[in-house]
Amino acid sequence: MSSPDPQISEKSHPTIRQLDDSAINRIAAGEVIERPASAVKELVENSIDAGATRITVEIADGGKTLIRVTDDGCGMTAKDLPLALSRHATSKIDGSDLLNIHTFGFRGEALPSLGAVGRLTITSRAAGNDAAQIKVAGGKMDPVKPAALRAGTVVELRDLFYATPARLKFMRSDRAEAQAIGDVIKRLAMAEPSVGFTLRDVSGGGEGRVTFRADPLSGDLFDALHGRLASVLGREFAENALKIDAMREGLRLYGYAALPTYSRGAAVAQFLFVNTRPVKDKMLTGALRAAYFDFLSRDRHPAAALFIDCDPTLVDVNVHPAKSEVRFRDPGLARGLIVSSLRHALAEAGHRASTTVAGATLGAMRPEQPSGQTPPHAYQMDRPSMGARTAAYSAQRPDYAPVPPYQPPQQSSGFAEMASAYSGQVIDQQTGAAEQEQPPEALPLGAARGQVHENYIIAQTADGMVIVDQHAAHERLVYEKLKKQMGENGVAAQALLIPEIIELSDNDCARLLAVADELARFGLGIEAFGGNAVAVRETPAILGEVNAEAMVKDILDELDDQGESQLVQARLEAILSRVACHGSIRSGRRMRGEEMNALLREMEATPHSGQCNHGRPTYVELKLADIERLFGRT
């Protein structure tokens, strides 16, 4: 016989009790305030809603002992302060329409929840009123009293979770909590470029140290956003990001997405916003991954900061206690907008590769100085004119002195004895140069000058040089051609002599049939067979013999995990990638000058040729100024 439940009285039935306000607030705090970063998020969002232009956040011990948020917003009057600490009291909505939300906060839960689990002090001053202060600790509120404050609001939260000590056991280290707070501030800073943010760590007392600062920016939306992303995510992201601006059926997508060659090893640089609210939505993240699906390997992740603006009635933000998830009225529209806009932007980028590739190359080439030694002084001579250089080079060309009994040549051979050191050279023929409309060096990838190690093409541009991996570059070109052919002609399907019948659960059968039309585009024919069974009648011919049941179950697993499946497409494109690899120019093959230049021109005309099928760069561009710095010629 089981032991009696200590939570249930010995009466015939349990008694229903009304919880007091203190218990209700502590329960609510457990949903809204998960950790110090959650408290910072709620307080900073309140400051933004109040119209603040500068917000300062001070923390101590990872926010566990002190969180102080100071802003220059509209402030509150003395009679508003007690009401602000009441549950479900807010100035942001009137309660008549919970779908028409234009602010970050609207529930009126954050301040009473914080006051229930910590020691909260609010000092505020509204325009035309005197400053006032109110304190609440563990849910017990003190009377309002006068205070000194020039303008705005100061919210000070000390000893978070002191009233619920069990929650303190689940806190992470001070460093981890401080990092989480920094991530929250950075996301909000990206959402509001016109607002200045300062994060200061005052652990140990004193002025502390500033760990993050972003000054307010003005001007055009994209200029301000680009500047804010440069300060938050780094200059490298800003230099290698593509501008996104598209609209479809009431939804506008804007922001910046990085080139595929500027990818990350984890999904740590993906920032998504809906009506400027930072969100972590599985559907939106999946759309971002789908847009880069064909340009990155499975272990690489894109970097992007994307914003979706729409009428508030088209999206529900009241589906999660922390408001970190949203639900669109038409999720397919939002997903399609992200995928199509990003793919269009990546196609317009052409052959462009990220600047970090060149930076890494220069870093690898930079000579190291012995420890303890200062670099020698570099002396730069005036650069002579082209005519003077040509004459000097001609005069400096050494004569070839063969060993007897061979006879010397009739004219100087210059450096011809070094020809064997190159895989291939391009002889620059000047005949007909006057008829050329544009010199090859003026083209983006320049003119081929040679081939080294039977794999790397050296090209000269107007202001530097380009090193091309011939195999990776041609592999991408062949792959793009194969994809285009498959898109134009469709995927050939192989009809099964005997359809394969697969028994599934109710839910799995419905989910699979819901995407049957999409799977049919890739040659996988599935239809209902009665009950909970489906019949697989066709498979993609290019895949050869397929275990249909295993493929269907893998598709269902992917649908369950990500809400969509790209398994069939991934397998098809993996086949095309292998075909492209075997059909492209192999490493070790010597190329003629016209072949090298033809490859460069085709790269310039083909989208996505800046990276191979796995997201690695196909070429490196080095500017002449950077090369000269390597040799101390600055």
C-alpha positions as CSV (number, residue, x, y, z in Angstrom):
1,M,0.0,0.0,0.0
2,S,1.4,3.4,-1.0
3,S,2.2,5.9,1.8
4,P,-0.1,8.9,2.1
5,D,0.9,12.1,0.3
6,P,2.0,14.6,3.0
7,Q,0.7,17.5,0.8
8,I,-2.9,16.1,1.0
9,S,-4.9,16.4,4.3
10,E,-6.5,13.4,5.9
11,K,-10.0,14.7,5.0
12,S,-12.0,13.0,2.3
13,H,-10.9,15.5,-0.3
14,P,-8.2,18.2,-0.6
15,T,-9.0,21.7,0.4
16,I,-8.8,24.5,-2.2
17,R,-7.0,27.6,-0.8
18,Q,-6.5,31.1,-2.1
19,L,-2.8,31.8,-2.2
20,D,-1.7,35.2,-0.7
21,D,-0.1,37.9,-2.9
22,S,3.4,37.1,-1.7
23,A,3.2,33.5,-2.8
24,I,1.6,34.4,-6.1
25,N,4.4,36.9,-6.8
26,R,7.1,34.4,-6.0
27,I,5.5,31.8,-8.3
28,A,5.3,34.4,-11.1
29,A,8.9,35.4,-10.5
30,G,9.9,31.8,-11.1
31,E,8.4,32.0,-14.6
32,V,9.5,35.6,-15.5
33,I,12.8,36.0,-13.6
34,E,14.9,32.9,-14.4
35,R,18.3,34.4,-13.6
36,P,19.9,37.9,-13.2
37,A,20.0,38.3,-17.0
38,S,16.2,38.0,-17.0
39,A,15.9,40.8,-14.5
40,V,18.2,43.0,-16.5
41,K,16.2,42.3,-19.7
42,E,12.9,43.3,-18.0
43,L,14.3,46.5,-16.5
44,V,16.1,47.6,-19.7
45,E,13.0,46.9,-21.8
46,N,11.0,49.1,-19.4
47,S,13.6,51.9,-19.9
48,I,13.2,51.6,-23.7
49,D,9.4,51.7,-23.4
50,A,9.8,54.9,-21.3
51,G,11.5,56.6,-24.2
52,A,15.0,56.6,-22.8
53,T,17.9,57.7,-25.0
54,R,20.7,56.6,-22.6
55,I,20.6,53.5,-20.4
56,T,23.3,52.5,-17.9
57,V,23.4,49.1,-16.3
58,E,25.6,48.4,-13.3
59,I,26.0,44.9,-11.9
60,A,28.0,43.3,-9.0
61,D,28.8,39.6,-8.7
62,G,27.1,38.6,-11.9
63,G,24.0,40.5,-10.9
64,K,23.4,38.3,-7.9
65,T,24.0,41.1,-5.3
66,L,23.3,44.2,-7.3
67,I,21.6,45.3,-10.5
68,R,21.1,49.0,-11.0
69,V,19.5,50.4,-14.2
70,T,19.5,54.2,-14.8
71,D,17.7,55.8,-17.7
72,D,16.6,59.3,-18.8
73,G,13.1,58.2,-19.8
74,C,9.8,59.8,-18.9
75,G,9.8,58.7,-15.3
76,M,6.9,58.1,-12.9
77,T,5.1,60.3,-10.4
78,A,4.8,59.6,-6.6
79,K,1.3,58.2,-7.0
80,D,2.3,55.9,-9.8
81,L,5.1,54.1,-7.9
82,P,2.8,51.9,-5.7
83,L,0.7,51.0,-8.6
84,A,3.8,50.0,-10.7
85,L,4.5,47.4,-8.0
86,S,1.0,45.9,-8.3
87,R,0.5,42.8,-10.3
88,H,-0.9,43.3,-13.8
89,A,-0.7,47.1,-13.6
90,T,0.8,48.7,-16.7
91,S,0.7,51.9,-18.7
92,K,1.4,50.1,-22.0
93,I,-2.0,48.6,-22.9
94,D,-5.6,49.0,-21.7
95,G,-6.5,45.3,-21.9
96,S,-8.9,45.6,-24.7
97,D,-6.7,44.1,-27.4
98,L,-3.9,41.7,-26.5
99,L,-2.8,41.3,-30.1
100,N,-2.0,44.9,-30.8
101,I,1.2,45.2,-28.8
102,H,3.6,48.0,-29.7
103,T,5.9,47.9,-26.6
104,F,8.4,45.4,-25.1
105,G,6.5,45.0,-21.9
106,F,2.7,44.8,-21.4
107,R,1.9,42.3,-18.7
108,G,2.8,44.3,-15.6
109,E,4.6,41.3,-14.0
110,A,8.3,42.2,-13.9
111,L,8.5,44.8,-11.1
112,P,6.2,43.0,-8.6
113,S,8.0,39.7,-9.4
114,L,11.4,41.4,-8.7
115,G,10.1,42.9,-5.5
116,A,8.9,39.5,-4.3
117,V,12.3,37.7,-4.6
118,G,14.7,40.6,-4.0
119,R,15.2,44.0,-2.4
120,L,13.9,46.5,-4.9
121,T,14.2,50.3,-4.8
122,I,12.7,52.6,-7.5
123,T,13.6,56.2,-7.6
124,S,11.8,58.2,-10.4
125,R,10.9,61.7,-11.5
126,A,8.4,62.7,-14.2
127,A,8.6,66.0,-15.9
128,G,6.9,68.8,-13.8
129,N,6.9,66.6,-10.7
130,D,9.2,66.0,-7.7
131,A,11.3,62.9,-7.5
132,A,10.0,60.1,-5.3
133,Q,11.2,56.7,-4.0
134,I,9.6,53.4,-3.0
135,K,11.2,50.3,-1.6
136,V,9.9,46.7,-1.5
137,A,11.6,43.6,-0.1
138,G,10.3,40.1,-0.1
139,G,6.9,41.4,-1.2
140,K,6.6,43.9,1.6
141,M,6.2,47.5,0.4
142,D,7.3,50.6,2.2
143,P,5.6,53.9,1.9
144,V,6.6,56.4,-0.8
145,K,9.0,59.1,0.3
146,P,10.6,62.1,-1.4
147,A,14.0,61.6,-3.1
148,A,16.6,63.5,-5.1
149,L,16.8,62.8,-8.8
150,R,17.2,65.2,-11.8
151,A,15.2,63.2,-14.3
152,G,14.3,59.6,-15.4
153,T,14.3,56.5,-13.3
154,V,16.8,54.5,-11.3
155,V,15.8,50.9,-10.4
156,E,18.1,49.2,-7.9
157,L,17.7,45.5,-7.2
158,R,19.9,43.9,-4.5
159,D,20.2,40.4,-3.2
160,L,18.2,38.7,-6.0
161,F,16.4,35.5,-4.9
162,Y,17.2,36.2,-1.2
163,A,13.5,35.4,-0.5
164,T,13.7,32.2,-2.5
165,P,17.1,30.8,-1.4
166,A,16.5,27.5,-3.2
167,R,16.8,29.4,-6.5
168,L,20.3,30.6,-5.6
169,K,21.5,27.0,-5.7
170,F,20.8,26.9,-9.5
171,M,22.8,30.1,-10.3
172,R,25.9,29.7,-12.3
173,S,29.3,31.4,-11.6
174,D,29.6,35.1,-11.5
175,R,31.4,35.2,-14.7
176,A,28.8,33.1,-16.5
177,E,25.9,35.2,-15.2
178,A,27.8,38.4,-16.2
179,Q,28.3,37.1,-19.7
180,A,24.6,36.3,-20.0
181,I,23.8,39.9,-18.9
182,G,26.2,41.2,-21.5
183,D,24.4,39.1,-24.2
184,V,21.0,40.5,-23.2
185,I,22.3,44.1,-23.4
186,K,24.0,43.5,-26.8
187,R,20.8,42.1,-28.3
188,L,18.8,45.1,-27.1
189,A,21.5,47.4,-28.3
190,M,21.2,45.9,-31.8
191,A,17.4,46.4,-31.6
192,E,17.6,50.1,-30.7
193,P,20.6,51.8,-32.5
194,S,19.3,55.2,-31.4
195,V,19.6,54.4,-27.7
196,G,23.0,54.5,-25.9
197,F,23.9,51.6,-23.7
198,T,26.6,51.2,-21.0
199,L,27.2,48.1,-19.0
200,R,29.5,48.5,-15.9
201,D,30.7,45.8,-13.5
202,V,31.0,47.3,-10.0
203,S,32.0,44.2,-8.2
204,G,34.2,45.0,-5.2
205,G,32.9,48.6,-5.1
206,G,34.2,51.8,-6.6
207,E,33.5,53.0,-10.2
208,G,34.0,49.5,-11.6
209,R,34.9,48.9,-15.2
210,V,32.9,49.3,-18.4
211,T,32.5,46.0,-20.1
212,F,30.3,47.2,-22.9
213,R,29.4,50.6,-24.4
214,A,27.4,51.6,-27.5
215,D,26.8,55.3,-28.1
216,P,23.5,56.4,-29.6
217,L,23.5,56.6,-33.4
218,S,21.4,58.8,-35.8
219,G,20.7,59.0,-39.5
220,D,19.4,56.5,-42.0
221,L,18.1,53.2,-40.6
222,F,20.7,51.0,-42.4
223,D,23.6,53.4,-41.6
224,A,22.7,53.4,-37.9
225,L,22.1,49.7,-37.8
226,H,25.4,49.0,-39.7
227,G,27.3,51.2,-37.2
228,R,25.7,49.5,-34.2
229,L,26.4,46.0,-35.6
230,A,30.0,47.0,-36.1
231,S,30.3,48.0,-32.4
232,V,28.4,45.0,-31.1
233,L,29.5,42.2,-33.4
234,G,32.8,43.6,-34.6
235,R,34.1,45.4,-37.7
236,E,34.8,42.1,-39.5
237,F,31.1,41.2,-39.5
238,A,30.1,44.7,-40.7
239,E,32.7,44.5,-43.6
240,N,31.5,41.0,-44.7
241,A,27.7,41.5,-44.3
242,L,25.2,41.9,-47.0
243,K,22.3,44.4,-46.8
244,I,18.9,42.8,-46.7
245,D,15.7,44.7,-47.4
246,A,12.6,43.0,-48.7
247,M,8.9,43.1,-48.2
248,R,6.1,40.6,-48.9
249,E,2.4,40.8,-48.0
250,G,2.7,43.1,-45.0
251,L,6.0,41.6,-43.7
252,R,9.2,43.6,-44.1
253,L,12.6,41.9,-43.6
254,Y,15.7,44.0,-43.2
255,G,19.1,43.8,-41.6
256,Y,22.5,42.3,-42.5
257,A,23.6,38.7,-43.3
258,A,27.2,37.6,-43.6
259,L,28.9,36.0,-46.6
260,P,29.1,32.2,-46.4
261,T,32.9,32.4,-46.1
262,Y,32.3,34.4,-42.9
263,S,30.7,31.5,-41.1
264,R,31.0,30.3,-37.5
265,G,31.5,26.9,-35.8
266,A,28.4,27.3,-33.7
267,A,25.1,29.3,-34.0
268,V,26.4,32.1,-31.7
269,A,26.1,34.9,-34.2
270,Q,22.5,34.6,-35.2
271,F,20.2,37.4,-34.0
272,L,16.6,37.5,-34.9
273,F,14.1,40.3,-34.0
274,V,10.3,40.6,-34.6
275,N,9.1,44.2,-34.3
276,T,12.5,45.0,-32.7
277,R,11.9,42.4,-30.0
278,P,14.8,39.9,-29.7
279,V,13.4,36.4,-30.1
280,K,14.7,32.8,-30.2
281,D,12.3,31.1,-32.6
282,K,12.9,27.6,-34.0
283,M,11.0,28.4,-37.2
284,L,13.0,31.6,-37.9
285,T,16.3,29.9,-37.1
286,G,15.4,27.0,-39.4
287,A,14.6,29.5,-42.2
288,L,18.0,31.1,-41.8
289,R,19.7,27.7,-41.9
290,A,17.7,26.8,-45.0
291,A,18.8,30.0,-46.8
292,Y,22.5,29.0,-46.4
293,F,21.9,25.3,-46.8
294,D,23.6,25.1,-50.2
295,F,26.6,27.2,-49.2
296,L,27.8,25.8,-45.9
297,S,28.8,22.3,-44.6
298,R,26.8,20.8,-41.8
299,D,29.4,21.9,-39.1
300,R,29.3,25.6,-40.1
301,H,26.7,28.2,-39.2
302,P,25.8,31.5,-40.8
303,A,26.0,34.9,-39.0
304,A,23.2,37.4,-39.4
305,A,21.2,40.1,-37.6
306,L,17.7,40.1,-39.2
307,F,14.6,42.1,-38.3
308,I,11.0,41.4,-39.3
309,D,8.6,44.3,-39.0
310,C,4.8,43.7,-39.4
311,D,1.5,44.8,-38.1
312,P,1.3,43.6,-34.4
313,T,-1.9,41.8,-35.2
314,L,-0.1,39.4,-37.5
315,V,2.1,38.0,-34.7
316,D,1.3,36.8,-31.2
317,V,4.1,37.7,-28.7
318,N,2.1,36.4,-25.7
319,V,3.0,32.7,-26.0
320,H,5.9,32.5,-23.6
321,P,6.4,33.9,-20.1
322,A,9.7,35.6,-21.1
323,K,8.2,36.8,-24.4
324,S,11.2,35.1,-26.2
325,E,9.0,33.2,-28.6
326,V,6.5,34.4,-31.1
327,R,3.8,32.9,-33.3
328,F,3.0,34.2,-36.8
329,R,-0.4,34.1,-38.2
330,D,1.2,32.9,-41.4
331,P,4.5,31.2,-40.5
332,G,5.1,30.0,-44.1
333,L,5.1,33.6,-45.3
334,A,7.7,34.6,-42.8
335,R,9.9,31.6,-43.5
336,G,9.6,32.1,-47.3
337,L,10.5,35.8,-47.0
338,I,13.7,35.0,-45.1
339,V,14.8,32.1,-47.4
340,S,14.1,34.0,-50.7
341,S,15.6,37.3,-49.6
342,L,18.8,35.8,-48.3
343,R,19.3,33.6,-51.3
344,H,18.7,36.6,-53.6
345,A,21.3,38.7,-51.6
346,L,23.8,35.9,-51.8
347,A,23.3,35.5,-55.5
348,E,23.8,39.3,-56.0
349,A,27.1,39.1,-54.1
350,G,28.5,37.1,-57.0
351,H,32.0,35.7,-56.4
352,R,32.7,37.9,-53.4
353,A,34.6,36.2,-50.5
354,S,35.0,37.6,-47.0
355,T,37.9,39.9,-46.1
356,T,38.8,37.7,-43.1
357,V,40.2,35.2,-45.6
358,A,42.8,37.7,-46.7
359,G,43.5,38.8,-43.1
360,A,44.2,35.2,-42.1
361,T,46.5,34.8,-45.1
362,L,48.5,37.9,-44.2
363,G,48.6,36.8,-40.6
364,A,50.1,33.5,-41.7
365,M,52.6,35.2,-43.9
366,R,53.7,37.9,-41.5
367,P,57.3,37.3,-40.3
368,E,57.8,36.7,-36.6
369,Q,60.2,38.8,-34.6
370,P,62.6,37.1,-32.2
371,S,61.4,37.6,-28.7
372,G,62.9,40.6,-26.9
373,Q,63.9,42.3,-30.2
374,T,62.4,45.3,-31.7
375,P,61.6,45.2,-35.4
376,P,64.3,46.9,-37.6
377,H,63.6,50.3,-39.0
378,A,62.1,50.2,-42.5
379,Y,63.3,52.8,-45.1
380,Q,61.1,53.5,-48.0
381,M,62.6,54.9,-51.2
382,D,60.5,57.0,-53.6
383,R,58.7,54.8,-56.1
384,P,60.0,55.5,-59.7
385,S,57.8,55.9,-62.7
386,M,56.7,53.0,-64.9
387,G,59.2,54.0,-67.6
388,A,62.1,54.2,-65.2
389,R,61.2,50.9,-63.7
390,T,61.1,49.2,-67.1
391,A,64.4,50.6,-68.0
392,A,65.9,49.6,-64.7
393,Y,64.6,46.1,-64.9
394,S,66.0,45.7,-68.4
395,A,69.4,46.9,-67.3
396,Q,69.4,44.6,-64.3
397,R,68.4,41.5,-66.2
398,P,71.3,39.0,-65.8
399,D,73.0,37.2,-68.7
400,Y,72.9,33.5,-68.7
401,A,76.5,32.2,-68.5
402,P,76.5,28.5,-69.5
403,V,79.2,26.1,-68.6
404,P,81.5,25.1,-71.4
405,P,81.4,23.4,-73.9
406,Y,77.9,25.1,-74.4
407,Q,77.9,28.4,-76.3
408,P,76.2,31.4,-74.8
409,P,72.9,32.5,-76.4
410,Q,72.8,35.5,-78.8
411,Q,70.8,37.6,-76.4
412,S,70.2,37.8,-72.7
413,S,67.7,35.2,-71.4
414,G,66.9,37.1,-68.2
415,F,65.3,34.9,-65.6
416,A,64.3,32.3,-68.1
417,E,66.4,29.8,-66.2
418,M,63.8,30.0,-63.4
419,A,60.9,28.9,-65.7
420,S,61.0,25.3,-64.4
421,A,60.2,26.5,-60.9
422,Y,56.7,27.4,-62.1
423,S,53.9,25.0,-63.0
424,G,52.9,27.3,-65.8
425,Q,53.4,30.9,-66.9
426,V,51.3,33.3,-68.9
427,I,53.2,35.3,-71.6
428,D,51.7,38.7,-71.7
429,Q,51.2,39.5,-75.4
430,Q,50.8,43.2,-75.9
431,T,49.6,43.0,-79.5
432,G,46.2,44.3,-80.0
433,A,46.1,45.8,-76.5
434,A,44.9,49.1,-78.0
435,E,41.8,47.4,-79.2
436,Q,40.9,46.0,-75.8
437,E,38.2,48.0,-74.1
438,Q,39.3,47.1,-70.6
439,P,42.7,45.6,-69.5
440,P,42.4,42.3,-67.7
441,E,44.0,43.7,-64.6
442,A,41.0,46.0,-64.1
443,L,38.6,43.1,-63.8
444,P,37.6,41.9,-60.3
445,L,39.8,38.8,-60.4
446,G,42.5,40.3,-62.6
447,A,44.7,38.7,-65.2
448,A,46.4,35.3,-64.8
449,R,50.1,35.6,-64.4
450,G,51.1,32.0,-63.5
451,Q,50.3,28.7,-61.9
452,V,52.2,27.2,-59.0
453,H,52.2,23.6,-57.6
454,E,49.8,22.7,-60.4
455,N,46.8,23.9,-58.3
456,Y,47.1,27.6,-57.6
457,I,46.5,30.4,-60.1
458,I,48.3,33.7,-59.5
459,A,46.5,36.7,-60.9
460,Q,47.3,40.4,-60.9
461,T,44.6,42.9,-60.2
462,A,44.7,46.7,-60.4
463,D,45.6,47.1,-56.8
464,G,46.9,43.7,-55.7
465,M,46.9,40.0,-56.4
466,V,44.6,37.0,-56.3
467,I,45.5,33.4,-55.5
468,V,42.9,30.9,-56.8
469,D,42.4,27.3,-55.8
470,Q,41.7,26.0,-59.4
471,H,40.1,22.7,-58.2
472,A,37.8,24.3,-55.6
473,A,36.8,27.1,-57.9
474,H,35.9,24.9,-60.9
475,E,34.1,22.5,-58.6
476,R,31.8,25.3,-57.6
477,L,31.2,26.3,-61.2
478,V,30.3,22.8,-62.3
479,Y,28.1,22.4,-59.2
480,E,26.1,25.6,-60.0
481,K,25.6,24.4,-63.6
482,L,24.3,21.0,-62.4
483,K,21.9,22.7,-60.0
484,K,20.6,24.9,-62.7
485,Q,20.0,22.0,-65.0
486,M,18.2,20.1,-62.2
487,G,16.1,23.2,-61.5
488,E,15.1,23.6,-65.1
489,N,14.5,19.9,-65.9
490,G,13.3,18.7,-62.5
491,V,14.4,15.7,-60.6
492,A,14.0,12.4,-62.4
493,A,12.0,9.9,-60.4
494,Q,12.4,6.2,-60.5
495,A,9.1,4.3,-60.1
496,L,9.3,1.3,-57.8
497,L,8.2,-2.0,-59.3
498,I,6.5,-2.8,-56.0
499,P,5.6,0.2,-53.8
500,E,6.9,0.1,-50.3
501,I,4.2,0.3,-47.6
502,I,5.3,1.9,-44.3
503,E,3.2,1.8,-41.2
504,L,3.3,5.0,-39.1
505,S,1.5,6.5,-36.2
506,D,-1.4,8.9,-36.7
507,N,0.7,12.0,-36.0
508,D,3.7,10.9,-38.2
509,C,1.4,9.9,-41.1
510,A,-0.3,13.3,-41.0
511,R,3.0,15.2,-40.8
512,L,4.5,13.2,-43.7
513,L,1.5,13.7,-46.0
514,A,1.5,17.4,-45.2
515,V,4.9,17.7,-47.0
516,A,4.3,15.2,-49.7
517,D,4.0,17.8,-52.4
518,E,7.4,19.3,-51.4
519,L,9.0,15.9,-51.4
520,A,7.6,15.1,-54.8
521,R,9.5,18.1,-56.2
522,F,12.7,16.1,-55.4
523,G,11.5,12.8,-56.8
524,L,10.1,11.1,-53.7
525,G,6.5,10.1,-54.3
526,I,4.5,9.4,-51.2
527,E,0.7,8.9,-50.9
528,A,-1.8,7.6,-48.3
529,F,-2.4,3.9,-48.3
530,G,-5.3,3.7,-45.9
531,G,-5.2,3.8,-42.1
532,N,-1.9,5.0,-40.8
533,A,0.1,3.6,-43.7
534,V,1.8,5.4,-46.6
535,A,3.0,4.0,-49.9
536,V,6.4,5.1,-51.3
537,R,5.9,4.8,-55.1
538,E,8.9,6.8,-56.5
539,T,12.4,7.6,-55.3
540,P,14.9,10.0,-56.9
541,A,16.7,8.2,-59.7
542,I,20.0,9.8,-59.1
543,L,20.2,8.2,-55.6
544,G,20.1,4.7,-57.0
545,E,18.8,2.0,-54.7
546,V,17.2,3.6,-51.6
547,N,16.0,2.2,-48.3
548,A,12.7,4.0,-48.5
549,E,11.6,3.2,-44.9
550,A,14.8,4.5,-43.4
551,M,14.6,7.6,-45.4
552,V,11.0,8.3,-44.4
553,K,11.9,7.9,-40.7
554,D,14.8,10.2,-41.0
555,I,12.6,12.8,-42.7
556,L,10.1,12.4,-39.8
557,D,12.9,12.9,-37.2
558,E,14.0,16.0,-39.0
559,L,10.5,17.4,-39.1
560,D,10.1,16.7,-35.4
561,D,13.4,18.4,-34.5
562,Q,13.4,21.4,-36.9
563,G,9.8,21.7,-38.2
564,E,11.0,21.1,-41.8
565,S,13.0,18.5,-43.7
566,Q,15.8,19.0,-46.2
567,L,17.0,15.5,-46.1
568,V,16.1,14.5,-49.7
569,Q,17.4,17.8,-51.1
570,A,20.6,17.4,-49.1
571,R,21.2,13.9,-50.5
572,L,20.5,15.1,-54.0
573,E,22.9,18.0,-53.7
574,A,25.5,15.8,-52.1
575,I,25.4,13.6,-55.2
576,L,25.7,16.7,-57.5
577,S,28.6,17.9,-55.3
578,R,30.4,14.6,-55.8
579,V,29.7,14.7,-59.5
580,A,31.0,18.3,-59.7
581,C,34.1,17.3,-57.7
582,H,35.0,14.4,-60.1
583,G,34.2,16.5,-63.2
584,S,36.1,19.6,-62.3
585,I,39.7,20.5,-63.0
586,R,41.9,18.2,-60.9
587,S,44.8,19.4,-58.7
588,G,48.0,18.6,-60.4
589,R,46.9,19.6,-63.9
590,R,48.9,22.3,-65.7
591,M,46.7,24.9,-67.3
592,R,47.4,27.2,-70.2
593,G,47.1,30.9,-69.9
594,E,43.8,31.1,-71.8
595,E,42.3,28.4,-69.6
596,M,43.3,30.2,-66.4
597,N,41.9,33.5,-67.6
598,A,38.7,31.8,-68.8
599,L,38.3,30.2,-65.4
600,L,38.7,33.7,-63.8
601,R,36.1,35.2,-66.1
602,E,33.6,32.4,-65.4
603,M,34.1,32.9,-61.7
604,E,33.2,36.5,-62.0
605,A,30.0,35.7,-63.9
606,T,28.9,32.9,-61.5
607,P,27.1,33.6,-58.2
608,H,28.5,31.9,-55.1
609,S,31.8,31.2,-56.7
610,G,33.7,32.8,-53.8
611,Q,33.3,29.6,-51.8
612,C,33.5,25.9,-52.7
613,N,30.7,23.4,-52.1
614,H,31.7,23.1,-48.4
615,G,31.9,26.9,-47.6
616,R,35.6,27.2,-47.9
617,P,37.0,30.1,-49.9
618,T,38.0,29.5,-53.5
619,Y,40.4,32.5,-53.7
620,V,42.4,34.9,-51.6
621,E,42.8,38.6,-52.5
622,L,45.8,40.5,-51.2
623,K,46.0,44.2,-51.6
624,L,49.3,45.7,-52.7
625,A,49.4,47.9,-49.6
626,D,49.2,44.9,-47.4
627,I,51.8,43.0,-49.3
628,E,54.1,46.0,-49.1
629,R,53.7,46.1,-45.3
630,L,54.9,42.6,-45.2
631,F,58.2,43.7,-46.6
632,G,58.4,46.9,-44.6
633,R,57.8,49.2,-47.6
634,T,55.3,51.5,-45.8
